[in-house]
């Protein structure tokens, strides 16, 4: 914490002017510089260099210079008798130096300046020294004022006021302050009356008497989605919240406040013509040949739509010049909003169903191609069922092999005799050979077609491949069918519909203008403008004067 410096006060005592000395040996007048040298003392003691400098000059002008010197000395003594302060003397010396006057002392500088008509003690002297203005003070006839007159006009008064006079001066100053405050207060009230009260009065007169009454129809609606079927526990957590339809609600709000909605309303119900009627006051009336931009500005002012994200409700207020038109405009806008909601989800639903439908049609076409391939192979190879054919052949082979074993047993029984019957042995051997040949032929027909024909194994392989492809295509067809069904369900879940919670109902009293509220608002606006302008002017004035 710093302590502010205190400046000492010098030469605060009052100075009383003394009469001029009667003789050369009289004492010098008292000044505020008690230790200053005598008027004729030049610092050289008894050697009066001051008089010696004045006595110098050519001999041919001795008389004129002596008289001039005598007059100057007399005026210097008169200036000393005036009781000037040291500050005034220094100021006179600076003014003399600035005007090119070479004075031997401060009193002589005052004398020479007065001879030239320059007043070194004026209040504007400091400013004149800085700005370089003319310091000459002239009378009305162009002549310089006399020294006595100049001293009377410029010198500070040495008169000491009495208590009564001092109190009188204080009362005069207080009265002057009160008078100035009253004048400032009067000017302030005049400015307030002109810039604030008068415009507020005009606005209130318009709202109470001339403004056309307008009727507002209010309605509320929300955008909901279809409840999904077959959803799991996790799928239904966010399905019922209002945040799921917030983007759609914001999109609908933007559409209702767009130029497209205004143009549709004008085409269907004549929105421009409604506000161009003569019953509407000139400030709210729309020109008969108004552009779409002007009508759109009026539309945005008269159709107010707000969305509440916490509840998911869209609130709409439609203003018109009569209740029936206001209700018609509100119902038309609700219809436009419902169409816009359907349009928002229509493309999504169509894209989902189109992809699923195309996938199902492609799978169905490939299944038909696989079935046709199997049928062609069956017709070409003459085999209806390769498995049945193979089973029949294997049954025949098994029967022949059983007979072949019986013949083997019979042959072994015959050969066990000591003297077997040769004819019977040969017959049994022949039967066995025929059975073996038949078995080999049957087995060969199953694996080797011979003579360019396909074997049963090859036929079975081709049919099996075709049937496997057919089964794969059938499985893909079932998957495509499931996907199509899921897409249909999802498309149904994407459906949005508009639910009106508060239907538009025509009011029976005018909603606008709200005269008192609008007048108060106008007062605050004009007062704020005046306050800003006055503060700005005060700041600029302070900056300029500083």
C-alpha positions, 0 to 999 in steps of 0.5 A, spaced: 500 500 500 503 506 497 502 513 501 500 519 496 505 524 496 503 531 499 506 537 496 508 543 500 505 550 499 509 556 498 507 563 498 500 562 501 500 568 505 496 574 502 500 580 499 498 587 500 500 592 495 504 598 498 504 605 495 510 607 491 516 610 494 516 618 495 524 618 494 530 614 491 532 612 498 525 610 500 525 602 502 523 597 496 515 595 496 514 588 500 513 582 495 512 575 496 520 574 495 523 577 501 530 575 499 530 578 492 535 583 490 533 591 490 529 593 484 536 597 482 540 592 485 544 588 479 548 584 484 555 588 484 554 592 490 555 600 490 557 599 482 550 600 479 551 597 473 543 597 471 544 605 471 551 604 467 547 599 462 542 604 461 546 610 460 550 607 454 548 609 447 551 614 442 552 621 444 547 624 439 541 621 442 543 621 449 537 626 451 531 622 447 534 615 451 535 619 457 527 621 457 525 614 455 529 611 460 526 615 466 519 613 463 521 606 463 524 607 470 517 610 473 513 605 470 518 599 473 517 602 480 509 603 478 509 595 477 513 594 483 508 598 487 502 593 484 505 587 488 505 582 483 507 575 485 513 571 483 509 567 478 506 573 475 513 576 474 516 569 471 510 568 466 511 576 464 518 574 463 517 568 459 511 572 454 517 577 453 522 572 451 517 569 446 515 575 443 522 577 442 523 583 448 529 583 451 528 586 458 533 587 464 528 585 469 521 582 470 518 588 472 521 591 465 518 585 461 511 587 464 512 594 462 515 593 455 509 588 454 504 593 456 507 598 451 505 593 446 498 591 448 500 584 451 497 582 457 501 577 460 496 575 466 490 573 462 487 566 464 488 563 457 496 565 457 498 558 458 494 556 452 496 561 448 503 560 449 502 553 447 498 554 441 502 560 439 496 565 438 496 572 438 497 575 445 495 582 443 489 585 447 486 591 443 480 596 445 474 597 440 478 602 436 484 598 435 489 601 440 492 598 445 489 599 452 492 603 457 497 600 463 492 602 468 486 599 465 490 593 463 492 593 470 485 594 473 482 588 468 488 583 469 491 584 476 488 579 482 484 583 487 487 584 494 481 586 497 479 581 503 472 579 503 468 580 510 464 574 513 457 577 510 460 578 503 463 571 503 456 568 506 453 572 500 458 569 495 457 562 497 449 563 497 450 566 490 454 560 488 449 555 491 443 558 487 447 558 481 448 550 482 441 549 483 439 554 477 444 549 473 441 543 476 434 545 474 436 547 467 440 540 466 434 537 469 429 540 465 433 539 459 433 531 461 426 531 462 425 534 455 430 529 452 426 524 455 419 526 453 422 527 446 426 521 445 422 516 450 415 518 452 413 521 445 414 514 441 411 510 447 405 514 447 405 513 439 406 506 440 401 505 445 396 509 441 397 505 435 396 498 439 390 501 443 386 504 437 389 503 430 392 496 430 387 490 427 385 485 432 388 478 430 386 471 432 390 465 434 389 458 433 393 453 437 394 446 436 399 441 439 401 434 435 406 429 436 410 424 431 409 417 433 412 410 431 409 404 430 410 399 435 415 393 433 412 386 434 417 380 436 422 385 439 427 382 444 428 385 451 434 390 448 430 392 442 424 395 446 428 399 450 429 405 446 423 404 441 418 407 445 422 414 447 420 420 444 428 421 442 426 416 437 422 421 433 426 427 435 429 428 428 422 427 424 419 432 429 425 437 427 424 436 420 417 437 420 417 443 424 422 446 419 418 444 413 412 448 416 416 454 417 419 453 410 417 457 403 414 451 400 409 450 406 407 458 405 406 457 397 402 451 398 397 455 403 397 460 399 395 456 393 390 452 397 387 458 401 389 464 399 394 466 404 396 473 401 389 475 399 387 474 406 392 479 409 391 484 403 384 486 405 383 493 407 380 491 414 387 490 416 391 496 418 397 499 414 402 496 418 400 489 418 397 489 411 400 486 405 400 489 398 396 486 393 402 485 388 407 483 394 412 478 392 413 471 395 419 474 400 414 479 403 409 474 404 414 469 407 416 474 412 409 475 414 408 468 414 414 467 419 411 472 424 404 469 424 405 462 424 409 460 430 411 453 431 415 450 437 418 443 439 419 441 446 424 436 446 422 433 453 415 431 451 416 430 444 410 435 442 410 440 437 406 446 439 403 451 433 400 457 433 397 460 427 394 468 427 389 470 422 385 476 421 378 472 423 377 466 427 375 461 421 381 463 417 385 462 423 382 455 424 383 453 416 390 455 416 391 451 422 388 444 419 391 445 412 398 446 416 396 439 420 395 436 413 401 438 410 405 436 416 402 429 416 404 428 408 411 430 410 411 425 415 409 419 410 414 422 405 420 422 410 419 414 411 417 412 405 423 412 401 426 408 407 421 403 407 421 402 399 429 401 400 428 395 405 422 392 401 425 392 394 432 389 397 428 383 400 424 382 394 429 382 389 433 377 394 427 373 394 426 373 387 433 371 385 433 365 390 426 363 387 429 363 380 435 359 382 431 354 385 427 353 379 433 352 375 436 347 379 429 343 379 429 343 371 436 341 371 434 334 376 429 333 371 433 334 365 438 329 368 432 324 370 429 324 363 436 324 359 439 318 363 432 314 364 433 313 371 428 316 376 431 314 383 438 312 383 438 310 390 432 305 388 436 303 382 442 301 386 438 298 391 434 293 386 441 291 383 444 290 390 438 286 392 439 282 385 446 281 387 445 279 394 440 273 391 445 271 386 450 270 391 446 266 395 444 261 390 452 261 388 453 259 395 448 254 395 451 251 389 458 251 392 455 247 398 452 242 393 459 242 389 463 240 396 458 235 398 458 232 391 466 232 391 466 229 398 463 222 395 469 217 394 466 216 387 462 222 385 457 223 379 461 226 374 455 229 370 452 232 377 458 235 378 459 238 372 452 241 372 453 244 379 459 247 376 456 250 370 450 253 375 456 256 379 459 259 373 453 262 370 451 265 377 458 268 377 457 271 370 451 274 372 453 277 379 459 280 375 455 283 370 450 286 375 456 289 378 459 291 372 453 295 370 453 299 377 460 301 376 462 301 368 456 303 363 460 300 357 459 301 350 458 309 351 453 308 356 453 312 363 454 307 369 449 307 375 454 310 379 455 316 374 448 317 373 447 317 381 453 322 382 450 327 377 443 326 380 446 327 387 450 333 385 443 336 382 439 334 388 444 337 392 444 344 388 437 344 389 437 343 396 442 349 397 437 353 392 431 351 396 435 353 403 437 360 400 430 361 398 427 360 405 432 364 408 430 370 402 423 369 405 425 370 412 429 376 410 423 379 406 418 378 412 423 381 417 424 387 412 416 387 412 416 388 419 422 393 419 418 397 414 412 397 418 416 399 424 419 405 420 412 408 419 411 414 422 404 417 423 402 424 426 398 424 432 394 430 434 393 431 441 390 438 441 385 440 435 385 447 432 379 450 435 377 457 433 378 463 438 372 467 440 376 473 442 382 477 439 389 474 441 393 480 438 395 485 439 397 485 447 396 493 448 399 493 455 405 488 454 407 491 447 407 498 450 411 497 456 416 493 451 416 499 446 418 504 452 423 499 455 426 499 447 426 506 447 429 507 454 434 503 452 436 506 446 436 513 449 441 510 455 445 507 450 446 514 445 447 518 452 452 514 454 456 514 448 455 521 447 458 522 454 464 518 453 465 521 446 465 528 450 469 526 455 474 523 450 474 529 446 475 534 452 480 530 455 
